[in-house]
Amino acid sequence: MALDELGRLLSAAADACTAYGTIMAHGDDEEGRDRRDTALADAHRALASLKGRLHGQEPDVGAAIGSLVADCQALLDDLMPEA
């Protein structure tokens, strides 16, 4: 169900934000990077899964979830470390 996937995405995105905040507050160390990278990978998997479930939703539901997906994508892009 798309709403279950949305919950998973939001939880993973929150974990990524927390890890990023810890890095910003306490410095960039290997443990912090690992936590951030793991959380970002989880969030990206959840995002991909949710995108796959958007098709076939009622139009209003699909539009609302699609908007949240776009916002989450932008958030994850912002949290990605610069190369």
PyMOL Python script that loads the backbone (N, CA, C, O; Angstrom):
from pymol import cmd

cmd.read_pdbstr("""\
ATOM      1  N   MET A   1       0.845  -1.180   0.000  1.00  0.00           N
ATOM      2  CA  MET A   1       0.000   0.000   0.000  1.00  0.00           C
ATOM      3  C   MET A   1       0.891   1.244   0.000  1.00  0.00           C
ATOM      4  O   MET A   1       1.911   1.287   0.688  1.00  0.00           O
ATOM      5  N   ALA A   2       0.501   2.241  -0.768  1.00  0.00           N
ATOM      6  CA  ALA A   2       1.315   3.443  -0.923  1.00  0.00           C
ATOM      7  C   ALA A   2       1.505   4.179   0.398  1.00  0.00           C
ATOM      8  O   ALA A   2       2.573   4.741   0.640  1.00  0.00           O
ATOM      9  N   LEU A   3       0.497   4.184   1.250  1.00  0.00           N
ATOM     10  CA  LEU A   3       0.635   4.907   2.515  1.00  0.00           C
ATOM     11  C   LEU A   3       1.663   4.249   3.432  1.00  0.00           C
ATOM     12  O   LEU A   3       2.370   4.941   4.164  1.00  0.00           O
ATOM     13  N   ASP A   4       1.753   2.927   3.399  1.00  0.00           N
ATOM     14  CA  ASP A   4       2.791   2.245   4.178  1.00  0.00           C
ATOM     15  C   ASP A   4       4.177   2.643   3.682  1.00  0.00           C
ATOM     16  O   ASP A   4       5.081   2.901   4.476  1.00  0.00           O
ATOM     17  N   GLU A   5       4.331   2.690   2.376  1.00  0.00           N
ATOM     18  CA  GLU A   5       5.612   3.086   1.786  1.00  0.00           C
ATOM     19  C   GLU A   5       5.926   4.539   2.112  1.00  0.00           C
ATOM     20  O   GLU A   5       7.082   4.889   2.349  1.00  0.00           O
ATOM     21  N   LEU A   6       4.901   5.387   2.123  1.00  0.00           N
ATOM     22  CA  LEU A   6       5.107   6.795   2.466  1.00  0.00           C
ATOM     23  C   LEU A   6       5.620   6.910   3.898  1.00  0.00           C
ATOM     24  O   LEU A   6       6.539   7.684   4.167  1.00  0.00           O
ATOM     25  N   GLY A   7       5.037   6.152   4.812  1.00  0.00           N
ATOM     26  CA  GLY A   7       5.505   6.162   6.195  1.00  0.00           C
ATOM     27  C   GLY A   7       6.952   5.721   6.307  1.00  0.00           C
ATOM     28  O   GLY A   7       7.731   6.303   7.061  1.00  0.00           O
ATOM     29  N   ARG A   8       7.309   4.689   5.553  1.00  0.00           N
ATOM     30  CA  ARG A   8       8.693   4.208   5.549  1.00  0.00           C
ATOM     31  C   ARG A   8       9.640   5.272   5.006  1.00  0.00           C
ATOM     32  O   ARG A   8      10.732   5.472   5.538  1.00  0.00           O
ATOM     33  N   LEU A   9       9.219   5.951   3.948  1.00  0.00           N
ATOM     34  CA  LEU A   9      10.030   7.013   3.359  1.00  0.00           C
ATOM     35  C   LEU A   9      10.231   8.157   4.347  1.00  0.00           C
ATOM     36  O   LEU A   9      11.355   8.623   4.537  1.00  0.00           O
ATOM     37  N   LEU A  10       9.155   8.610   4.974  1.00  0.00           N
ATOM     38  CA  LEU A  10       9.263   9.733   5.903  1.00  0.00           C
ATOM     39  C   LEU A  10      10.133   9.377   7.107  1.00  0.00           C
ATOM     40  O   LEU A  10      10.903  10.209   7.587  1.00  0.00           O
ATOM     41  N   SER A  11      10.013   8.156   7.588  1.00  0.00           N
ATOM     42  CA  SER A  11      10.838   7.712   8.711  1.00  0.00           C
ATOM     43  C   SER A  11      12.316   7.676   8.321  1.00  0.00           C
ATOM     44  O   SER A  11      13.173   8.137   9.074  1.00  0.00           O
ATOM     45  N   ALA A  12      12.604   7.134   7.153  1.00  0.00           N
ATOM     46  CA  ALA A  12      13.992   7.061   6.688  1.00  0.00           C
ATOM     47  C   ALA A  12      14.557   8.461   6.431  1.00  0.00           C
ATOM     48  O   ALA A  12      15.722   8.724   6.728  1.00  0.00           O
ATOM     49  N   ALA A  13      13.738   9.352   5.882  1.00  0.00           N
ATOM     50  CA  ALA A  13      14.183  10.726   5.646  1.00  0.00           C
ATOM     51  C   ALA A  13      14.465  11.428   6.976  1.00  0.00           C
ATOM     52  O   ALA A  13      15.431  12.183   7.086  1.00  0.00           O
ATOM     53  N   ALA A  14      13.629  11.182   7.982  1.00  0.00           N
ATOM     54  CA  ALA A  14      13.864  11.761   9.309  1.00  0.00           C
ATOM     55  C   ALA A  14      15.173  11.239   9.897  1.00  0.00           C
ATOM     56  O   ALA A  14      15.924  12.001  10.506  1.00  0.00           O
ATOM     57  N   ASP A  15      15.450   9.956   9.721  1.00  0.00           N
ATOM     58  CA  ASP A  15      16.713   9.383  10.200  1.00  0.00           C
ATOM     59  C   ASP A  15      17.902  10.045   9.502  1.00  0.00           C
ATOM     60  O   ASP A  15      18.922  10.324  10.132  1.00  0.00           O
ATOM     61  N   ALA A  16      17.767  10.292   8.208  1.00  0.00           N
ATOM     62  CA  ALA A  16      18.839  10.949   7.459  1.00  0.00           C
ATOM     63  C   ALA A  16      19.044  12.378   7.957  1.00  0.00           C
ATOM     64  O   ALA A  16      20.180  12.836   8.078  1.00  0.00           O
ATOM     65  N   CYS A  17      17.958  13.080   8.244  1.00  0.00           N
ATOM     66  CA  CYS A  17      18.060  14.447   8.777  1.00  0.00           C
ATOM     67  C   CYS A  17      18.751  14.446  10.135  1.00  0.00           C
ATOM     68  O   CYS A  17      19.594  15.300  10.411  1.00  0.00           O
ATOM     69  N   THR A  18      18.392  13.489  10.978  1.00  0.00           N
ATOM     70  CA  THR A  18      19.010  13.383  12.301  1.00  0.00           C
ATOM     71  C   THR A  18      20.505  13.119  12.180  1.00  0.00           C
ATOM     72  O   THR A  18      21.311  13.746  12.868  1.00  0.00           O
ATOM     73  N   ALA A  19      20.870  12.197  11.308  1.00  0.00           N
ATOM     74  CA  ALA A  19      22.288  11.884  11.113  1.00  0.00           C
ATOM     75  C   ALA A  19      23.038  13.096  10.570  1.00  0.00           C
ATOM     76  O   ALA A  19      24.156  13.377  11.000  1.00  0.00           O
ATOM     77  N   TYR A  20      22.435  13.806   9.637  1.00  0.00           N
ATOM     78  CA  TYR A  20      23.057  14.999   9.069  1.00  0.00           C
ATOM     79  C   TYR A  20      23.225  16.065  10.148  1.00  0.00           C
ATOM     80  O   TYR A  20      24.269  16.714  10.229  1.00  0.00           O
ATOM     81  N   GLY A  21      22.191  16.246  10.978  1.00  0.00           N
ATOM     82  CA  GLY A  21      22.270  17.217  12.067  1.00  0.00           C
ATOM     83  C   GLY A  21      23.371  16.882  13.054  1.00  0.00           C
ATOM     84  O   GLY A  21      24.051  17.777  13.557  1.00  0.00           O
ATOM     85  N   THR A  22      23.551  15.600  13.334  1.00  0.00           N
ATOM     86  CA  THR A  22      24.618  15.168  14.239  1.00  0.00           C
ATOM     87  C   THR A  22      25.983  15.497  13.652  1.00  0.00           C
ATOM     88  O   THR A  22      26.879  15.948  14.365  1.00  0.00           O
ATOM     89  N   ILE A  23      26.138  15.272  12.364  1.00  0.00           N
ATOM     90  CA  ILE A  23      27.401  15.609  11.696  1.00  0.00           C
ATOM     91  C   ILE A  23      27.657  17.107  11.781  1.00  0.00           C
ATOM     92  O   ILE A  23      28.777  17.533  12.061  1.00  0.00           O
ATOM     93  N   MET A  24      26.629  17.901  11.543  1.00  0.00           N
ATOM     94  CA  MET A  24      26.785  19.353  11.585  1.00  0.00           C
ATOM     95  C   MET A  24      27.127  19.836  13.000  1.00  0.00           C
ATOM     96  O   MET A  24      27.903  20.778  13.163  1.00  0.00           O
ATOM     97  N   ALA A  25      26.553  19.199  14.012  1.00  0.00           N
ATOM     98  CA  ALA A  25      26.761  19.637  15.392  1.00  0.00           C
ATOM     99  C   ALA A  25      28.073  19.141  15.991  1.00  0.00           C
ATOM    100  O   ALA A  25      28.702  19.842  16.784  1.00  0.00           O
ATOM    101  N   HIS A  26      28.485  17.932  15.614  1.00  0.00           N
ATOM    102  CA  HIS A  26      29.622  17.308  16.287  1.00  0.00           C
ATOM    103  C   HIS A  26      30.809  17.026  15.380  1.00  0.00           C
ATOM    104  O   HIS A  26      31.807  16.456  15.823  1.00  0.00           O
ATOM    105  N   GLY A  27      30.714  17.409  14.147  1.00  0.00           N
ATOM    106  CA  GLY A  27      31.820  17.180  13.230  1.00  0.00           C
ATOM    107  C   GLY A  27      31.613  15.933  12.386  1.00  0.00           C
ATOM    108  O   GLY A  27      30.839  15.035  12.719  1.00  0.00           O
ATOM    109  N   ASP A  28      32.328  15.924  11.301  1.00  0.00           N
ATOM    110  CA  ASP A  28      32.206  14.864  10.302  1.00  0.00           C
ATOM    111  C   ASP A  28      33.178  13.740  10.639  1.00  0.00           C
ATOM    112  O   ASP A  28      34.379  13.846  10.389  1.00  0.00           O
ATOM    113  N   ASP A  29      32.643  12.659  11.211  1.00  0.00           N
ATOM    114  CA  ASP A  29      33.482  11.503  11.495  1.00  0.00           C
ATOM    115  C   ASP A  29      32.935  10.289  10.747  1.00  0.00           C
ATOM    116  O   ASP A  29      31.849  10.342  10.169  1.00  0.00           O
ATOM    117  N   GLU A  30      33.686   9.211  10.763  1.00  0.00           N
ATOM    118  CA  GLU A  30      33.301   8.026   9.987  1.00  0.00           C
ATOM    119  C   GLU A  30      31.964   7.447  10.443  1.00  0.00           C
ATOM    120  O   GLU A  30      31.144   7.054   9.613  1.00  0.00           O
ATOM    121  N   GLU A  31      31.738   7.391  11.751  1.00  0.00           N
ATOM    122  CA  GLU A  31      30.484   6.838  12.267  1.00  0.00           C
ATOM    123  C   GLU A  31      29.289   7.677  11.812  1.00  0.00           C
ATOM    124  O   GLU A  31      28.261   7.135  11.407  1.00  0.00           O
ATOM    125  N   GLY A  32      29.430   8.992  11.880  1.00  0.00           N
ATOM    126  CA  GLY A  32      28.353   9.874  11.437  1.00  0.00           C
ATOM    127  C   GLY A  32      28.079   9.735   9.952  1.00  0.00           C
ATOM    128  O   GLY A  32      26.924   9.712   9.527  1.00  0.00           O
ATOM    129  N   ARG A  33      29.145   9.643   9.161  1.00  0.00           N
ATOM    130  CA  ARG A  33      28.970   9.464   7.715  1.00  0.00           C
ATOM    131  C   ARG A  33      28.285   8.139   7.415  1.00  0.00           C
ATOM    132  O   ARG A  33      27.408   8.064   6.554  1.00  0.00           O
ATOM    133  N   ASP A  34      28.692   7.090   8.134  1.00  0.00           N
ATOM    134  CA  ASP A  34      28.066   5.778   7.922  1.00  0.00           C
ATOM    135  C   ASP A  34      26.576   5.822   8.254  1.00  0.00           C
ATOM    136  O   ASP A  34      25.759   5.280   7.509  1.00  0.00           O
ATOM    137  N   ARG A  35      26.218   6.461   9.364  1.00  0.00           N
ATOM    138  CA  ARG A  35      24.800   6.578   9.740  1.00  0.00           C
ATOM    139  C   ARG A  35      24.025   7.363   8.681  1.00  0.00           C
ATOM    140  O   ARG A  35      22.930   6.969   8.281  1.00  0.00           O
ATOM    141  N   ARG A  36      24.608   8.479   8.234  1.00  0.00           N
ATOM    142  CA  ARG A  36      23.959   9.296   7.210  1.00  0.00           C
ATOM    143  C   ARG A  36      23.809   8.514   5.916  1.00  0.00           C
ATOM    144  O   ARG A  36      22.735   8.508   5.314  1.00  0.00           O
ATOM    145  N   ASP A  37      24.869   7.859   5.486  1.00  0.00           N
ATOM    146  CA  ASP A  37      24.835   7.129   4.220  1.00  0.00           C
ATOM    147  C   ASP A  37      23.835   5.977   4.262  1.00  0.00           C
ATOM    148  O   ASP A  37      23.128   5.728   3.286  1.00  0.00           O
ATOM    149  N   THR A  38      23.778   5.274   5.397  1.00  0.00           N
ATOM    150  CA  THR A  38      22.811   4.184   5.548  1.00  0.00           C
ATOM    151  C   THR A  38      21.390   4.722   5.516  1.00  0.00           C
ATOM    152  O   THR A  38      20.521   4.158   4.851  1.00  0.00           O
ATOM    153  N   ALA A  39      21.153   5.815   6.236  1.00  0.00           N
ATOM    154  CA  ALA A  39      19.813   6.407   6.268  1.00  0.00           C
ATOM    155  C   ALA A  39      19.411   6.925   4.887  1.00  0.00           C
ATOM    156  O   ALA A  39      18.265   6.758   4.471  1.00  0.00           O
ATOM    157  N   LEU A  40      20.344   7.548   4.182  1.00  0.00           N
ATOM    158  CA  LEU A  40      20.038   8.035   2.836  1.00  0.00           C
ATOM    159  C   LEU A  40      19.740   6.882   1.887  1.00  0.00           C
ATOM    160  O   LEU A  40      18.825   6.974   1.069  1.00  0.00           O
ATOM    161  N   ALA A  41      20.498   5.804   1.988  1.00  0.00           N
ATOM    162  CA  ALA A  41      20.248   4.643   1.132  1.00  0.00           C
ATOM    163  C   ALA A  41      18.870   4.052   1.421  1.00  0.00           C
ATOM    164  O   ALA A  41      18.138   3.700   0.496  1.00  0.00           O
ATOM    165  N   ASP A  42      18.515   3.943   2.700  1.00  0.00           N
ATOM    166  CA  ASP A  42      17.186   3.447   3.069  1.00  0.00           C
ATOM    167  C   ASP A  42      16.096   4.358   2.515  1.00  0.00           C
ATOM    168  O   ASP A  42      15.087   3.886   1.990  1.00  0.00           O
ATOM    169  N   ALA A  43      16.306   5.661   2.635  1.00  0.00           N
ATOM    170  CA  ALA A  43      15.314   6.621   2.147  1.00  0.00           C
ATOM    171  C   ALA A  43      15.170   6.539   0.629  1.00  0.00           C
ATOM    172  O   ALA A  43      14.058   6.616   0.106  1.00  0.00           O
ATOM    173  N   HIS A  44      16.272   6.385  -0.070  1.00  0.00           N
ATOM    174  CA  HIS A  44      16.202   6.279  -1.535  1.00  0.00           C
ATOM    175  C   HIS A  44      15.493   4.992  -1.970  1.00  0.00           C
ATOM    176  O   HIS A  44      14.746   4.997  -2.948  1.00  0.00           O
ATOM    177  N   ARG A  45      15.724   3.896  -1.249  1.00  0.00           N
ATOM    178  CA  ARG A  45      15.004   2.656  -1.563  1.00  0.00           C
ATOM    179  C   ARG A  45      13.506   2.836  -1.326  1.00  0.00           C
ATOM    180  O   ARG A  45      12.688   2.404  -2.138  1.00  0.00           O
ATOM    181  N   ALA A  46      13.152   3.471  -0.217  1.00  0.00           N
ATOM    182  CA  ALA A  46      11.737   3.709   0.085  1.00  0.00           C
ATOM    183  C   ALA A  46      11.118   4.632  -0.959  1.00  0.00           C
ATOM    184  O   ALA A  46       9.974   4.432  -1.368  1.00  0.00           O
ATOM    185  N   LEU A  47      11.864   5.633  -1.388  1.00  0.00           N
ATOM    186  CA  LEU A  47      11.378   6.557  -2.409  1.00  0.00           C
ATOM    187  C   LEU A  47      11.114   5.823  -3.718  1.00  0.00           C
ATOM    188  O   LEU A  47      10.072   6.023  -4.342  1.00  0.00           O
ATOM    189  N   ALA A  48      12.042   4.985  -4.133  1.00  0.00           N
ATOM    190  CA  ALA A  48      11.868   4.225  -5.375  1.00  0.00           C
ATOM    191  C   ALA A  48      10.667   3.292  -5.276  1.00  0.00           C
ATOM    192  O   ALA A  48       9.896   3.163  -6.228  1.00  0.00           O
ATOM    193  N   SER A  49      10.509   2.650  -4.140  1.00  0.00           N
ATOM    194  CA  SER A  49       9.378   1.745  -3.945  1.00  0.00           C
ATOM    195  C   SER A  49       8.057   2.503  -4.003  1.00  0.00           C
ATOM    196  O   SER A  49       7.096   2.048  -4.624  1.00  0.00           O
ATOM    197  N   LEU A  50       8.017   3.651  -3.358  1.00  0.00           N
ATOM    198  CA  LEU A  50       6.789   4.452  -3.356  1.00  0.00           C
ATOM    199  C   LEU A  50       6.467   4.956  -4.757  1.00  0.00           C
ATOM    200  O   LEU A  50       5.306   4.941  -5.166  1.00  0.00           O
ATOM    201  N   LYS A  51       7.471   5.399  -5.491  1.00  0.00           N
ATOM    202  CA  LYS A  51       7.235   5.854  -6.865  1.00  0.00           C
ATOM    203  C   LYS A  51       6.618   4.742  -7.700  1.00  0.00           C
ATOM    204  O   LYS A  51       5.750   4.993  -8.537  1.00  0.00           O
ATOM    205  N   GLY A  52       7.067   3.514  -7.471  1.00  0.00           N
ATOM    206  CA  GLY A  52       6.523   2.378  -8.203  1.00  0.00           C
ATOM    207  C   GLY A  52       5.074   2.081  -7.869  1.00  0.00           C
ATOM    208  O   GLY A  52       4.365   1.468  -8.666  1.00  0.00           O
ATOM    209  N   ARG A  53       4.633   2.507  -6.708  1.00  0.00           N
ATOM    210  CA  ARG A  53       3.261   2.244  -6.277  1.00  0.00           C
ATOM    211  C   ARG A  53       2.295   3.387  -6.596  1.00  0.00           C
ATOM    212  O   ARG A  53       1.092   3.257  -6.367  1.00  0.00           O
ATOM    213  N   LEU A  54       2.797   4.485  -7.112  1.00  0.00           N
ATOM    214  CA  LEU A  54       1.916   5.619  -7.395  1.00  0.00           C
ATOM    215  C   LEU A  54       0.948   5.331  -8.531  1.00  0.00           C
ATOM    216  O   LEU A  54      -0.174   5.837  -8.540  1.00  0.00           O
ATOM    217  N   HIS A  55       1.374   4.530  -9.475  1.00  0.00           N
ATOM    218  CA  HIS A  55       0.505   4.208 -10.604  1.00  0.00           C
ATOM    219  C   HIS A  55      -0.675   3.388 -10.111  1.00  0.00           C
ATOM    220  O   HIS A  55      -0.507   2.471  -9.308  1.00  0.00           O
ATOM    221  N   GLY A  56      -1.843   3.710 -10.581  1.00  0.00           N
ATOM    222  CA  GLY A  56      -3.038   2.970 -10.199  1.00  0.00           C
ATOM    223  C   GLY A  56      -3.743   3.539  -8.982  1.00  0.00           C
ATOM    224  O   GLY A  56      -4.784   3.022  -8.576  1.00  0.00           O
ATOM    225  N   GLN A  57      -3.198   4.592  -8.393  1.00  0.00           N
ATOM    226  CA  GLN A  57      -3.863   5.235  -7.259  1.00  0.00           C
ATOM    227  C   GLN A  57      -5.002   6.114  -7.779  1.00  0.00           C
ATOM    228  O   GLN A  57      -5.003   6.526  -8.939  1.00  0.00           O
ATOM    229  N   GLU A  58      -5.954   6.387  -6.918  1.00  0.00           N
ATOM    230  CA  GLU A  58      -6.991   7.345  -7.286  1.00  0.00           C
ATOM    231  C   GLU A  58      -6.309   8.680  -7.572  1.00  0.00           C
ATOM    232  O   GLU A  58      -5.297   8.998  -6.948  1.00  0.00           O
ATOM    233  N   PRO A  59      -6.849   9.466  -8.511  1.00  0.00           N
ATOM    234  CA  PRO A  59      -6.169  10.699  -8.918  1.00  0.00           C
ATOM    235  C   PRO A  59      -5.822  11.637  -7.762  1.00  0.00           C
ATOM    236  O   PRO A  59      -4.705  12.150  -7.705  1.00  0.00           O
ATOM    237  N   ASP A  60      -6.754  11.868  -6.845  1.00  0.00           N
ATOM    238  CA  ASP A  60      -6.472  12.782  -5.738  1.00  0.00           C
ATOM    239  C   ASP A  60      -5.394  12.230  -4.815  1.00  0.00           C
ATOM    240  O   ASP A  60      -4.521  12.968  -4.358  1.00  0.00           O
ATOM    241  N   VAL A  61      -5.457  10.938  -4.546  1.00  0.00           N
ATOM    242  CA  VAL A  61      -4.458  10.298  -3.690  1.00  0.00           C
ATOM    243  C   VAL A  61      -3.099  10.334  -4.380  1.00  0.00           C
ATOM    244  O   VAL A  61      -2.091  10.668  -3.759  1.00  0.00           O
ATOM    245  N   GLY A  62      -3.076   9.995  -5.650  1.00  0.00           N
ATOM    246  CA  GLY A  62      -1.825  10.011  -6.399  1.00  0.00           C
ATOM    247  C   GLY A  62      -1.201  11.393  -6.446  1.00  0.00           C
ATOM    248  O   GLY A  62       0.017  11.531  -6.330  1.00  0.00           O
ATOM    249  N   ALA A  63      -2.031  12.422  -6.617  1.00  0.00           N
ATOM    250  CA  ALA A  63      -1.517  13.792  -6.663  1.00  0.00           C
ATOM    251  C   ALA A  63      -0.945  14.212  -5.313  1.00  0.00           C
ATOM    252  O   ALA A  63       0.123  14.821  -5.249  1.00  0.00           O
ATOM    253  N   ALA A  64      -1.650  13.890  -4.245  1.00  0.00           N
ATOM    254  CA  ALA A  64      -1.180  14.268  -2.905  1.00  0.00           C
ATOM    255  C   ALA A  64       0.117  13.545  -2.558  1.00  0.00           C
ATOM    256  O   ALA A  64       1.071  14.160  -2.081  1.00  0.00           O
ATOM    257  N   ILE A  65       0.146  12.247  -2.796  1.00  0.00           N
ATOM    258  CA  ILE A  65       1.353  11.482  -2.489  1.00  0.00           C
ATOM    259  C   ILE A  65       2.483  11.894  -3.426  1.00  0.00           C
ATOM    260  O   ILE A  65       3.640  11.973  -3.014  1.00  0.00           O
ATOM    261  N   GLY A  66       2.146  12.157  -4.687  1.00  0.00           N
ATOM    262  CA  GLY A  66       3.161  12.596  -5.643  1.00  0.00           C
ATOM    263  C   GLY A  66       3.830  13.888  -5.218  1.00  0.00           C
ATOM    264  O   GLY A  66       5.035  14.059  -5.403  1.00  0.00           O
ATOM    265  N   SER A  67       3.056  14.794  -4.651  1.00  0.00           N
ATOM    266  CA  SER A  67       3.613  16.051  -4.152  1.00  0.00           C
ATOM    267  C   SER A  67       4.574  15.797  -2.993  1.00  0.00           C
ATOM    268  O   SER A  67       5.644  16.403  -2.926  1.00  0.00           O
ATOM    269  N   LEU A  68       4.196  14.907  -2.089  1.00  0.00           N
ATOM    270  CA  LEU A  68       5.080  14.552  -0.974  1.00  0.00           C
ATOM    271  C   LEU A  68       6.343  13.855  -1.468  1.00  0.00           C
ATOM    272  O   LEU A  68       7.433  14.083  -0.942  1.00  0.00           O
ATOM    273  N   VAL A  69       6.191  13.011  -2.473  1.00  0.00           N
ATOM    274  CA  VAL A  69       7.346  12.325  -3.058  1.00  0.00           C
ATOM    275  C   VAL A  69       8.327  13.349  -3.631  1.00  0.00           C
ATOM    276  O   VAL A  69       9.536  13.236  -3.426  1.00  0.00           O
ATOM    277  N   ALA A  70       7.810  14.339  -4.340  1.00  0.00           N
ATOM    278  CA  ALA A  70       8.677  15.367  -4.919  1.00  0.00           C
ATOM    279  C   ALA A  70       9.406  16.145  -3.825  1.00  0.00           C
ATOM    280  O   ALA A  70      10.596  16.433  -3.954  1.00  0.00           O
ATOM    281  N   ASP A  71       8.701  16.482  -2.758  1.00  0.00           N
ATOM    282  CA  ASP A  71       9.332  17.197  -1.646  1.00  0.00           C
ATOM    283  C   ASP A  71      10.397  16.339  -0.969  1.00  0.00           C
ATOM    284  O   ASP A  71      11.469  16.835  -0.623  1.00  0.00           O
ATOM    285  N   CYS A  72      10.105  15.060  -0.782  1.00  0.00           N
ATOM    286  CA  CYS A  72      11.087  14.154  -0.174  1.00  0.00           C
ATOM    287  C   CYS A  72      12.301  13.990  -1.074  1.00  0.00           C
ATOM    288  O   CYS A  72      13.430  13.929  -0.588  1.00  0.00           O
ATOM    289  N   GLN A  73      12.081  13.919  -2.379  1.00  0.00           N
ATOM    290  CA  GLN A  73      13.202  13.821  -3.321  1.00  0.00           C
ATOM    291  C   GLN A  73      14.097  15.043  -3.188  1.00  0.00           C
ATOM    292  O   GLN A  73      15.321  14.917  -3.159  1.00  0.00           O
ATOM    293  N   ALA A  74      13.491  16.229  -3.105  1.00  0.00           N
ATOM    294  CA  ALA A  74      14.274  17.457  -2.954  1.00  0.00           C
ATOM    295  C   ALA A  74      15.055  17.448  -1.637  1.00  0.00           C
ATOM    296  O   ALA A  74      16.217  17.854  -1.603  1.00  0.00           O
ATOM    297  N   LEU A  75      14.425  16.989  -0.562  1.00  0.00           N
ATOM    298  CA  LEU A  75      15.103  16.902   0.730  1.00  0.00           C
ATOM    299  C   LEU A  75      16.301  15.959   0.655  1.00  0.00           C
ATOM    300  O   LEU A  75      17.393  16.298   1.113  1.00  0.00           O
ATOM    301  N   LEU A  76      16.096  14.784   0.081  1.00  0.00           N
ATOM    302  CA  LEU A  76      17.191  13.817  -0.022  1.00  0.00           C
ATOM    303  C   LEU A  76      18.321  14.355  -0.891  1.00  0.00           C
ATOM    304  O   LEU A  76      19.495  14.119  -0.605  1.00  0.00           O
ATOM    305  N   ASP A  77      17.970  15.075  -1.946  1.00  0.00           N
ATOM    306  CA  ASP A  77      18.999  15.689  -2.791  1.00  0.00           C
ATOM    307  C   ASP A  77      19.823  16.690  -1.984  1.00  0.00           C
ATOM    308  O   ASP A  77      21.043  16.758  -2.132  1.00  0.00           O
ATOM    309  N   ASP A  78      19.149  17.470  -1.125  1.00  0.00           N
ATOM    310  CA  ASP A  78      19.847  18.450  -0.291  1.00  0.00           C
ATOM    311  C   ASP A  78      20.761  17.786   0.735  1.00  0.00           C
ATOM    312  O   ASP A  78      21.801  18.340   1.093  1.00  0.00           O
ATOM    313  N   LEU A  79      20.379  16.607   1.205  1.00  0.00           N
ATOM    314  CA  LEU A  79      21.162  15.909   2.228  1.00  0.00           C
ATOM    315  C   LEU A  79      22.333  15.116   1.662  1.00  0.00           C
ATOM    316  O   LEU A  79      23.207  14.677   2.411  1.00  0.00           O
ATOM    317  N   MET A  80      22.357  14.930   0.350  1.00  0.00           N
ATOM    318  CA  MET A  80      23.447  14.165  -0.269  1.00  0.00           C
ATOM    319  C   MET A  80      24.763  14.920  -0.089  1.00  0.00           C
ATOM    320  O   MET A  80      24.835  16.126  -0.322  1.00  0.00           O
ATOM    321  N   PRO A  81      25.794  14.202   0.325  1.00  0.00           N
ATOM    322  CA  PRO A  81      27.094  14.866   0.476  1.00  0.00           C
ATOM    323  C   PRO A  81      27.630  15.284  -0.887  1.00  0.00           C
ATOM    324  O   PRO A  81      27.405  14.627  -1.903  1.00  0.00           O
ATOM    325  N   GLU A  82      28.339  16.388  -0.867  1.00  0.00           N
ATOM    326  CA  GLU A  82      28.935  16.861  -2.118  1.00  0.00           C
ATOM    327  C   GLU A  82      30.153  16.012  -2.436  1.00  0.00           C
ATOM    328  O   GLU A  82      30.926  15.642  -1.552  1.00  0.00           O
ATOM    329  N   ALA A  83      30.304  15.716  -3.704  1.00  0.00           N
ATOM    330  CA  ALA A  83      31.430  14.861  -4.129  1.00  0.00           C
ATOM    331  C   ALA A  83      32.720  15.635  -4.174  1.00  0.00           C
ATOM    332  O   ALA A  83      33.764  15.076  -4.509  1.00  0.00           O
TER     333      ALA A  83
END
""", "prot")
cmd.dss("prot")
cmd.show_as("cartoon", "prot")
cmd.util.cbc("prot")
cmd.orient("prot")
